[in-house]
Amino acid sequence: MKSNQIKQAFESVQADSDLADRVLYAAAGEPLRRKGHAKPLYVAVIGCLAGALATGGVAYAVVNSSYFASAWGNHGNGESVTWTNGGSSGTKYTYTREFGDGIAPQSLEGAVQKVNLSVEGNGYTLDIHEMAIDENGCGAVTFTLSNPNGVNYYKPAAELGELVLYGEEEGGVSTPSMNFGEEWADTRCTIDKDTSSDTVINGTMCFASWNRDRDLRHAVTWNISWTEGKGEDAKVIEVSTPEFNVGAHVDTKELRSDDSPLEISPFSIQTHIDDLGYEAVDHKLTVTYKDGSEQIIEDDDAGAYNFYVSMGRNSGENIWVPTKLIDVDQVVSVTLEGTRCTSTGGAETSEPFTIVYS
């Protein structure tokens, strides 16, 4: 969604256009640098385990884990949330996001790594708890952000499950971010509404690296930032946790369609399609299981956005981090549908496509 569309969406819920800029900045960190198409929920209103750790699961063997309950549960939202974007033209669009139950297969128990790092700044404390990450460079980390004087976050966004903070306002910090070495990750933060308060926010940061081959070689840090001064004297201050060296990555499984590969894990799906373009129209991504059931990750026509991160990398890769864990061992196929748009000599053409990976 482009910035002018975001402002229109904000206006449709009676928010001023300056607030759109502030929330976009807070949610995305540095929006001008982002080249993917991740859709935060409120912006849409207003988008040594290698070889040893199996990624699928057995139905009766599950992990009783506070991490999976927090990171991959419903965050206090119930089974789903629904919202409407009125838009400036008066046309209303309805969107839904479904959540998982936070129950993970027993084989994932060893994937959870305790981080236990913290950083303080501008009256805030960011505590990082546990993380799991796959070979696609995707996963989730649980955290607590606290301030005895109150955490300055946007309440309407929190009602829909997303944590958005105001880093440029006095006494505030930006939404926590994450780095692989010096490179930032694409992140979306959720708020656990059942256990959070005005002074203590318990949340989850879902993330995707921008270049897994590069980023997975680096240690991870988490950051908070804020603005000091005003006008020309204003400067952004950022503080970071100590580095965390990732000790394990959950395996991915490769599926193929002709010569096009796809890597899937419980946490993410990654495709490699050089000619798909920056952002195809009418995306639909569906996972089909052995019992005939389907897990719809994204369906633009139906307004289903069952993911936290959806982005395109410059290398032709596309990444989705879904809201529900994927039972990889039970997957039969993954189907990607859309419309490829091209422009030649000033003439635009569109061509539907369907790619089935198995």
PyMOL commands that set and color helices and strands:
alter all, ss='L'
color gray80, all
select helices_A, chain A and resi 3-12+17-28+31-33+41-45+66-71+106-111+155-159+212-215+231-233+328-330
alter helices_A, ss='H'
color red, helices_A
select strands_A, chain A and resi 62-63+80-85+93-98+104-105+113-121+124-133+138-146+177-180+183-184+186-191+200-208+220-228+235-240+253-257+260-264+269-272+281-289+294-299+304-305+307-312+317-322+331-344+347-357
alter strands_A, ss='S'
color yellow, strands_A
deselect
rebuild
show_as cartoon
